[in-house]
Amino acid sequence: MSEYVTKETFEKMREELQRMKTVDRPAAARAIAEAREKGDLKENAEYDSAKEAQGLLEARIKQLEGIIANSKIVDPESIDTSRVAVLTKVTVLNMATKKTFTYQIVGEKEANLKEGKISASSPIGKGLLGKSVGEIAEIQAPAGVIKFKVEHITI
């Protein structure tokens, strides 16, 4: 599945991957070499720990390479605000509580509820995608169906 990201997030992921490959990977290899020099590997907790840390690092590198390979960069200038889409900000009215919320629909990597950024693959994100102003999205939640009326869509 494609991961929609801004150019800024894409660059941050590439920088993180580069750091892991050029700084963290050699550091992990040095830690293993230093632990190996301390003798018997069967009872060497430092060696085991260094090998485990290296395994976790390699797994993270592979994961990030996969995310980067499947990322699609979304240009904010090209977004149509007539409907809710990735990177739009949508103001919705909760029909039951009459409270208004503004969410930005983002890719999973950028989701952060405290910042009002919800994933396009989340139940609310999926329910809002494609809706236009005035439409009501019915979102299945653990507590039942929540109805959100789309009030406003911007970038």
C-alpha positions as CSV (number, residue, x, y, z in Angstrom):
1,M,0.0,0.0,0.0
2,S,1.3,3.5,-0.9
3,E,2.1,5.9,1.9
4,Y,1.2,9.5,1.1
5,V,3.7,11.9,2.5
6,T,4.8,15.5,2.1
7,K,8.2,16.3,0.5
8,E,9.4,17.4,4.0
9,T,8.5,14.0,5.6
10,F,10.0,12.1,2.7
11,E,13.3,14.0,3.1
12,K,13.3,13.4,6.9
13,M,12.9,9.7,6.2
14,R,15.8,9.7,3.7
15,E,18.0,11.5,6.1
16,E,17.2,9.1,8.9
17,L,17.9,6.1,6.7
18,Q,21.2,7.7,5.6
19,R,22.2,8.3,9.2
20,M,21.4,4.7,10.2
21,K,23.5,3.3,7.3
22,T,26.5,5.6,7.7
23,V,26.6,6.3,11.4
24,D,24.6,3.8,13.4
25,R,25.5,0.7,11.4
26,P,29.3,1.2,11.7
27,A,28.8,2.0,15.5
28,A,26.9,-1.3,15.9
29,A,29.7,-3.2,14.1
30,R,32.3,-1.5,16.4
31,A,30.3,-2.5,19.5
32,I,30.2,-6.1,18.4
33,A,33.9,-6.1,17.7
34,E,34.8,-4.6,21.1
35,A,32.6,-7.1,22.9
36,R,34.1,-10.0,20.9
37,E,37.6,-8.9,22.0
38,K,36.5,-9.4,25.6
39,G,36.7,-13.2,25.4
40,D,34.3,-16.2,25.5
41,L,31.2,-15.4,23.4
42,K,29.0,-18.0,25.1
43,E,28.8,-16.0,28.4
44,N,29.3,-12.5,27.0
45,A,26.2,-10.4,27.7
46,E,27.8,-7.3,26.1
47,Y,28.3,-9.3,22.8
48,D,24.7,-10.6,22.9
49,S,23.3,-7.1,23.6
50,A,25.4,-5.6,20.7
51,K,24.2,-8.4,18.3
52,E,20.6,-7.8,19.3
53,A,21.0,-4.0,18.9
54,Q,22.5,-4.6,15.4
55,G,19.5,-6.9,14.5
56,L,17.0,-4.2,15.6
57,L,18.9,-1.6,13.6
58,E,18.9,-3.7,10.5
59,A,15.2,-4.4,10.8
60,R,14.5,-0.7,11.2
61,I,16.6,0.0,8.1
62,K,14.7,-2.6,6.0
63,Q,11.4,-1.2,7.3
64,L,12.3,2.4,6.4
65,E,13.6,1.3,3.0
66,G,10.2,-0.3,2.4
67,I,8.3,2.8,3.5
68,I,10.5,5.1,1.3
69,A,10.1,2.8,-1.7
70,N,6.3,2.8,-1.4
71,S,5.9,6.5,-0.6
72,K,4.1,8.9,-2.9
73,I,5.0,12.6,-2.4
74,V,1.9,14.8,-2.4
75,D,2.3,18.4,-3.6
76,P,-0.1,20.7,-1.6
77,E,-0.5,22.9,-4.7
78,S,-2.1,20.1,-6.7
79,I,-4.9,19.3,-4.1
80,D,-8.5,19.8,-5.0
81,T,-10.3,21.2,-2.0
82,S,-13.8,20.4,-3.3
83,R,-13.6,17.0,-1.6
84,V,-11.7,15.6,1.4
85,A,-8.4,14.2,0.3
86,V,-4.9,13.5,1.7
87,L,-3.3,16.7,3.0
88,T,-6.6,18.6,3.2
89,K,-7.8,20.1,6.4
90,V,-11.4,19.3,7.1
91,T,-13.6,20.9,9.7
92,V,-16.4,18.6,10.8
93,L,-19.4,18.9,13.1
94,N,-20.0,15.9,15.3
95,M,-23.8,15.5,14.8
96,A,-24.4,14.0,18.3
97,T,-22.3,16.3,20.5
98,K,-22.5,19.4,18.2
99,K,-18.8,19.9,18.7
100,T,-16.6,21.0,15.8
101,F,-13.2,19.5,15.1
102,T,-10.6,20.3,12.4
103,Y,-8.4,17.4,11.2
104,Q,-5.7,17.2,8.6
105,I,-5.8,14.0,6.6
106,V,-2.3,12.6,6.3
107,G,-0.4,9.4,5.6
108,E,0.1,6.9,8.4
109,K,3.7,8.1,9.0
110,E,2.6,11.7,9.7
111,A,-0.5,10.9,11.9
112,N,-0.5,12.7,15.2
113,L,-3.8,13.2,17.0
114,K,-2.4,15.9,19.3
115,E,-1.6,18.0,16.2
116,G,-5.0,17.2,14.6
117,K,-3.4,15.0,12.0
118,I,-5.3,11.8,11.3
119,S,-4.3,9.0,9.0
120,A,-6.2,8.5,5.8
121,S,-6.3,4.8,6.7
122,S,-7.9,5.4,10.1
123,P,-11.7,4.8,10.5
124,I,-12.3,8.6,10.6
125,G,-9.9,9.3,7.8
126,K,-11.4,6.6,5.6
127,G,-14.9,7.8,6.4
128,L,-14.1,11.4,5.4
129,L,-12.1,10.8,2.3
130,G,-14.0,11.9,-0.8
131,K,-16.8,13.7,1.1
132,S,-17.6,17.3,0.1
133,V,-18.9,20.2,2.2
134,G,-22.4,19.5,3.5
135,E,-22.1,15.7,3.3
136,I,-22.4,13.5,6.3
137,A,-19.8,10.8,7.0
138,E,-21.0,7.8,9.1
139,I,-18.0,6.4,10.9
140,Q,-18.1,3.0,12.6
141,A,-16.5,3.4,16.1
142,P,-16.3,0.9,19.0
143,A,-19.1,2.9,20.7
144,G,-21.3,2.8,17.6
145,V,-21.8,5.0,14.5
146,I,-20.5,8.6,14.7
147,K,-21.9,11.1,12.2
148,F,-19.7,13.9,11.1
149,K,-21.0,16.7,8.8
150,V,-18.3,18.2,6.6
151,E,-18.3,22.0,7.3
152,H,-15.2,23.2,5.5
153,I,-12.2,21.9,3.5
154,T,-8.9,23.7,3.0
155,I,-5.2,23.1,2.5
